[in-house]
Amino acid sequence: MDAWVRFSSQSQAKERLIRAAQYACTLLGYTLQRNGAGAELVTAIKQLEAHFSLSRKLFRLGNSADALESAKRAIHLSDVVLRFCITVSHLNRAMYFACDNILWLGKTGLSREMDQEKWSQRSFRYYLFSLIMNLSRDLYELKLLLEAETGGKRFSSKLAAENGVVSHGSPSHRQMAILRLRLLIHVLRSNPPLLLDLAKNTCDLFIPLDKLGLFKTNPGFVGLCGLTSSILSILSIVHPWLKLKP
């Protein structure tokens, strides 16, 4: 298992680059089709996208072991909310990778009788659950940072005055909203790893929602979300300090 963990960690950057190229093809193909490009060109772009997708599945072979190891480490976190969110997220990632590996067998022709649509839907369901847990963790950490920033005080008149929203009297709902927004922007700007992780998970969320038919958009929007989240993931690999730590 340790060998698979080392392998998957080394191939992660390459997989992210291929993912960015795949979703760039999705966005490009949709844009070309919308603008009346030739069918032959659109077909070539879609075929290139399919090749990138299949290549990514090859890079993800065995990633379930890495996800399970991460889940084992997360069990020992002291914060019960973080322990639950991160552990459940990694367990769902492990199941997602397992379904994806099985789907790879079908797409390569090694298992011709496989119901690819069924396994694809299963993999996207596990992917969605993992993202929901990741976003829950992000929002929980954001809540903790906001509470630390205000010193545990409620949004009172005194706190509003300290932040320059009002000079005297009780703050209005609009002024309280301005205060909350200022605090939120300040906290996110002061914590780039959390901001990056929140943006990445939000972009990724639309992909399984679309594939599962829970929130239908279009291939162009899915391609844009996938490309954006891939670039953000690459940034966290190139600059490890941008990766959100437990």
URRA-V634791 format. One record per backbone hydrogen bond with DSSP energy under -0.5 kcal/mol. CO is the residue of the C=O (numbers start at 1). NH is the residue of the N-H. If there is no record, write none. Layout:
BEGIN
co=CO nh=NH
co=CO nh=NH
END
This chain:
BEGIN
co=1 nh=5
co=2 nh=6
co=3 nh=7
co=4 nh=8
co=5 nh=9
co=6 nh=10
co=7 nh=11
co=8 nh=12
co=11 nh=15
co=12 nh=16
co=13 nh=17
co=14 nh=18
co=15 nh=19
co=16 nh=20
co=17 nh=21
co=18 nh=22
co=19 nh=23
co=20 nh=24
co=21 nh=25
co=22 nh=26
co=23 nh=27
co=24 nh=28
co=25 nh=29
co=26 nh=30
co=27 nh=31
co=28 nh=32
co=29 nh=33
co=30 nh=34
co=31 nh=35
co=32 nh=37
co=33 nh=36
co=38 nh=42
co=39 nh=43
co=40 nh=44
co=41 nh=45
co=42 nh=46
co=43 nh=47
co=44 nh=48
co=45 nh=49
co=46 nh=50
co=47 nh=51
co=48 nh=52
co=49 nh=53
co=50 nh=54
co=51 nh=55
co=52 nh=56
co=53 nh=57
co=54 nh=58
co=55 nh=59
co=56 nh=60
co=58 nh=61
co=60 nh=63
co=62 nh=65
co=62 nh=66
co=63 nh=67
co=64 nh=68
co=65 nh=69
co=66 nh=70
co=67 nh=71
co=68 nh=72
co=69 nh=73
co=70 nh=74
co=71 nh=75
co=73 nh=76
co=74 nh=77
co=79 nh=83
co=80 nh=84
co=81 nh=85
co=82 nh=86
co=83 nh=87
co=84 nh=88
co=85 nh=89
co=86 nh=90
co=87 nh=91
co=88 nh=92
co=89 nh=93
co=90 nh=94
co=91 nh=95
co=92 nh=96
co=93 nh=97
co=94 nh=98
co=95 nh=99
co=96 nh=100
co=97 nh=101
co=98 nh=102
co=99 nh=103
co=100 nh=104
co=101 nh=105
co=102 nh=106
co=103 nh=107
co=104 nh=108
co=105 nh=110
co=105 nh=111
co=106 nh=109
co=111 nh=114
co=114 nh=116
co=115 nh=119
co=116 nh=120
co=117 nh=121
co=118 nh=122
co=119 nh=123
co=120 nh=124
co=121 nh=125
co=122 nh=126
co=123 nh=127
co=124 nh=128
co=125 nh=129
co=126 nh=130
co=127 nh=131
co=128 nh=132
co=129 nh=133
co=130 nh=134
co=131 nh=135
co=132 nh=136
co=133 nh=137
co=134 nh=138
co=135 nh=139
co=136 nh=140
co=137 nh=141
co=138 nh=142
co=139 nh=143
co=140 nh=144
co=141 nh=145
co=142 nh=146
co=143 nh=147
co=144 nh=148
co=145 nh=149
co=146 nh=150
co=147 nh=152
co=148 nh=151
co=150 nh=153
co=154 nh=156
co=156 nh=160
co=157 nh=161
co=158 nh=162
co=159 nh=163
co=160 nh=165
co=160 nh=166
co=161 nh=164
co=172 nh=176
co=173 nh=177
co=174 nh=178
co=175 nh=179
co=176 nh=180
co=177 nh=181
co=178 nh=182
co=179 nh=183
co=180 nh=184
co=181 nh=185
co=182 nh=186
co=183 nh=187
co=184 nh=188
co=185 nh=189
co=186 nh=190
co=187 nh=191
co=188 nh=191
co=191 nh=194
co=191 nh=195
co=192 nh=196
co=193 nh=197
co=194 nh=198
co=195 nh=199
co=196 nh=200
co=197 nh=201
co=198 nh=202
co=199 nh=203
co=200 nh=204
co=201 nh=205
co=202 nh=206
co=203 nh=206
co=204 nh=207
co=204 nh=208
co=205 nh=209
co=206 nh=210
co=207 nh=211
co=208 nh=212
co=209 nh=214
co=209 nh=215
co=210 nh=213
co=218 nh=222
co=219 nh=223
co=220 nh=224
co=221 nh=225
co=222 nh=226
co=223 nh=227
co=224 nh=228
co=225 nh=229
co=226 nh=230
co=227 nh=231
co=228 nh=232
co=229 nh=233
co=230 nh=234
co=231 nh=235
co=232 nh=236
co=233 nh=237
co=234 nh=238
co=235 nh=239
co=238 nh=240
co=239 nh=242
co=240 nh=243
END
